[in-house]
Amino acid sequence: MLVDVKGKVKNITLSPNDRLIPLLEAVVNSIQATRPGSSSALTVTAYRNNLSLSTVDHDINIIPIESFKIEDSGVGFTPENYDSFKKAESTFKSSLGCKGIGRFT
């Protein structure tokens, strides 16, 4: 079975309150990439837009976050991890509560 990734992503609805779910999914993947019994470095960097926005209700400026960069020293794409990544709704990490859809958020 082939999966149309664009269609899969289009069919996932996130509300404005869910806007950080993709970041959460990426951080969880980084944590899970740590070898059992070892430690791993994890760095999340937020990149801000150069433009500043004023809020209507408050006299403060907000500089929007444009993107995130996540770096870890985990095991990475082992053959098993990469094989799982290529499968939509993979059960590879189901014992950890994963459903194989996080990459689509």
N, C-alpha and C positions, 0 to 999 in steps of 0.2 A: 504494500500500500504506500502510495506517495502522499505527502502532505503539502498543501499549498500554504506556505508560511505566511504570505501576505494575507490570505483569507483567514488563517488561524488568528493572527494578530488583530485583524479587523473585527473578529467575533468576540474578542475579550473586551468587556466594558469595565472601565475604571472610573469611579466618581472622582471629583476633585479632592475628596478626603483620602483617596487611595493613591495620590500622586507620587508618594515615596515608596510604593510597593516594589517597583523595579530596583530601586537602590537596596531595599531590604533583601530582596532575592539574591542580588549579587553579593552582598556581604555574607549572607548565610552560605552561599556556595564557597566563598573564600574560607570561611570557618570550617566547613566540612572538608576542605582540601588539605587540612592539617593532618599529618600522619599521626595515627594513634600513639600516644605516649611521648609526643614531641611538641615543641612550641613552634609557632609560625608568626612572622610579622604580617601585619595587616594595616594598610594605610588608605584612608579615604580622603580625597582632596576635592573640595568644592571650588569650582571656577565661577566667578561672578562676572556679570555683564558690566560694561563700563558705564551704562546708563543708570541713573538713579530715579526712582519713582516716589512721588509724594503721596501719602495716603490722604483720603478725603477727611476721615474722622480725626486723625491725629496729625500733629505737626512734626512728623518724623519722615526720614527718607529711607527707602528700602532699596537695596541693590539686589536685583534678582539673580538667582543662581542659574547659570547657563548650562553647566554640565558637571558631571562627577568623574573622577578617575579613581579606580580601585586597584590597588596593587597588593599582592600577597606572595608569600614564599612557600605556598602549598605545593602539592604534587602535580598540579596542572592537568593537562589533557593526556592522561595515560591512555593506552589503547581502549581500556574498558570505559573510562570516562568519556572519551570521544565517541565511542560507539553509542553510548547512552544519549549523548547530546544530539546525535543525529536522529533520534527517535522521538517523535511527539508523544507526550504523555508516558514517558518511560517509567518503568517500575524499578529501575536500578537502585534508587535510594528510598524506596517505599518504607523500609524499616526505620528510616529517620523521619517519616512523616511527609516526604516529598511526593509530589504528584506528577512531576515531569512537565510542568507548564510554565514555570517561572521565567524561562528564557523568552517566552512570548509576551510577557508584560512589558 
